[in-house]
């Protein structure tokens, strides 16, 4: 018999045997409840049917979750009291607020979110306000397997995948959630290495009975993972951002071990099979290292590589990390690279660095230390 079924039978037995709500409630807390957050309407309807509730209750629950974003089943007031109590026996909303935050001098805020399940782990999420825009950089894994030379997350190692619940919770429980205009999957982890959960999260974000966002508000990044990237492009209309960092095979391999399994040239061949001339956008992330990959020769190779592909190049300043001897570039070299690319038909921008003083900028996210020593309910300002 499954653990869930055993738990259900235990609760029924306690109700029958003791008939006292307080003791019954105490025993219920001993059995882990399952989260509703991260489930789509069809799954919510399935739960209702399994509990003997009308299927349409699942649609009501979806509205309470993704439109009104309640934190407790008791707040779903158009469900009968009996239905709410029955649901609460086995389920909870599953929203978990951040346990700590740090605010940058530039207004960027980094949050530390707990992760559900048995890991007792945490991930970092970065809120980036900029005028009328507000972007959230979400994580999809605890650590990362890709081990890019320039990325602090990769130095943390890999501890596990986030569930769709964990991914959505970074939005659901964000204090500034009502200000969000965009979400980028550029935090900790490789999205294509946890594709099922990432697709589930983006599907709920864009579903009419979910958050009802346009796919244009969501960008998913990748170093390029064979078969997984193709599946994402086929099953999602969200923007895609590819981590390039060098147009040269040997140099990119030195920076990014993933180049061995899926070279950047192969990734671009795949991208050419898709239409990026309308709503969907393709971009390349390019961290500039001084004297290494920021030369006019590199700019020329980039132009050759992406010629004919509708895309943009985002040039990013390197943020130094411990024990990595990569030099940062300077503004003049980045501007020269941008101007060359733009003059040769490749739209390029220089991304402003945000949150560096709180280790929230590109490549700096890591929760290794927080996992070793965790003090809950501390807000760091």
Secondary structure, DSSP 4 states (H G I P E B T S, - for coil): --HHHHHHHHHHHHHHHH--HHHHHHHHHTSPPEE-TT--HHHHHHHHHHTT--THHHHHHHIIIIIS--SSGGG-TTS-HHHHHHHHHHEE------SEEEE-TTS-EEEEEE--TTS--EEEEEEEEETTEEEEE---EEE-SS--TT-HHHHH-EEEEPPHHHHHHHHHT-TTGGG--EEEE-SSS-GGGGHHHHHHHHHHHHSTTTT---GGGEEEEES--TTHHHHHHHH--SEEEEE-S-SSHHHHHHH-GGGTTS-HHHHHHHHTTS--SSS--EEEEEEEBTTTT-SHHHHHHHHHHHTTS--EEEEEE----TT----B--HHHHHHHHHHHHHTT-EEEEPPP-SGGGT-STT----HHHHHS--TT----
